[in-house]
């Protein structure tokens, strides 16, 4: 991702002026799209509720407790995805200097994690 001159290709050959213009326009468009993606991500984070993510984790854990079947790989993937979402939300609110939105959530998340750990530690009967 180094900064290369607009006048040459990767192999060092000189480009047609029309191609140079297209390349410059594409670079500007990518920069503009990056700003838009950042704005969209910020708007989505503002609307997320950490309680919903924690409740989803708790629901996932409760579903595992009810069944005698082994833990599925998809369940683990869902759990990791939800944990990642929670960390992103927490980091966003801390960065936005609104830690009160996620304060006290750690206890709820720990409760869900402890219950998940209890599920994994139970020996299989059979």
C-alpha positions in Angstrom: 0.0 0.0 0.0 2.9 2.3 -0.7 2.4 5.6 -2.3 3.4 5.2 -6.0 3.4 7.9 -8.6 0.2 8.2 -10.7 2.4 8.3 -13.8 3.7 4.8 -13.7 2.4 1.3 -13.4 3.5 -1.5 -11.1 6.1 -2.6 -13.6 7.5 1.0 -14.0 6.0 1.8 -17.4 4.5 5.2 -18.0 0.7 5.4 -18.1 -1.7 7.0 -20.6 -2.9 10.4 -19.3 -6.5 9.1 -19.4 -5.5 6.1 -17.2 -3.7 8.5 -14.8 -6.9 10.5 -14.5 -9.0 7.4 -13.8 -6.5 6.2 -11.2 -6.6 9.6 -9.4 -10.4 9.6 -9.5 -10.5 6.1 -8.1 -8.2 7.1 -5.2 -10.5 10.1 -4.4 -13.5 7.8 -4.5 -12.0 5.3 -2.1 -11.1 8.0 0.3 -14.6 9.4 0.2 -16.1 5.9 0.7 -13.9 5.3 3.7 -15.3 8.4 5.4 -18.9 7.3 4.6 -18.2 3.8 6.0 -16.8 5.3 9.2 -19.9 7.6 9.6 -22.2 4.6 9.1 -20.3 2.5 11.6 -20.6 5.3 14.2 -24.3 5.7 13.6 -24.9 2.0 14.0 -22.8 1.9 17.3 -24.8 4.8 18.7 -28.1 2.8 18.3 -26.8 -0.5 19.7 -27.8 -1.4 23.2 -25.3 -3.4 25.3 -28.2 -5.0 27.3 -29.5 -6.6 24.1 -26.1 -8.2 23.4 -25.8 -9.5 26.9 -29.4 -10.8 26.9 -28.6 -12.6 23.6 -25.6 -14.2 25.3 -27.7 -15.2 28.2 -30.3 -16.7 26.0 -27.6 -18.7 24.1 -26.3 -20.0 27.4 -29.7 -20.9 28.7 -30.4 -22.9 25.5 -27.2 -24.9 26.1 -28.2 -25.7 29.7 -31.5 -27.1 28.6 -30.1 -29.6 26.2 -28.0 -32.7 26.8 -26.4 -32.4 23.4 -22.8 -31.4 23.0 -22.0 -27.8 22.3 -22.2 -27.1 18.6 -19.5 -25.2 16.7 -22.1 -22.7 15.4 -23.0 -21.9 19.0 -19.4 -21.1 19.8 -19.2 -18.9 16.7 -22.3 -17.1 17.7 -21.0 -16.6 21.3 -17.7 -15.2 20.0 -19.5 -12.9 17.6 -21.7 -11.5 20.4 -18.7 -11.1 22.7 -16.9 -9.2 19.9 -20.0 -7.0 19.4 -20.2 -6.2 23.1 -16.5 -5.3 23.2 -17.0 -3.0 20.2 -20.0 -1.3 21.8 -18.1 -0.9 25.1 -15.0 0.6 23.5 -17.2 2.9 21.4 -19.0 4.3 24.4 -15.8 4.6 26.4 -14.1 6.4 23.5 -17.2 8.7 23.1 -16.8 9.6 26.8 -20.1 8.0 27.7 -19.0 5.1 30.0 -22.2 5.3 32.0 -24.0 3.5 29.1 -21.9 0.4 29.7 -21.0 0.8 33.4 -22.5 -2.1 35.4 -22.7 -4.2 32.3 -19.6 -6.0 33.2 -21.4 -7.7 36.1 -24.2 -8.9 33.8 -21.7 -10.1 31.2 -19.6 -11.9 33.9 -22.8 -13.7 35.1 -23.4 -14.9 31.6 -19.8 -16.0 31.2 -19.8 -17.8 34.5 -22.9 -19.8 33.5 -21.3 -20.6 30.2 -18.2 -21.8 32.0 -20.3 -24.0 34.2 -21.8 -25.6 31.1 -18.5 -26.4 29.6 -17.1 -27.8 32.9 -19.9 -30.3 33.5 -18.7 -33.8 32.6 -20.6 -35.6 29.9 -22.8 -38.4 31.1 -22.5 -41.6 29.2 
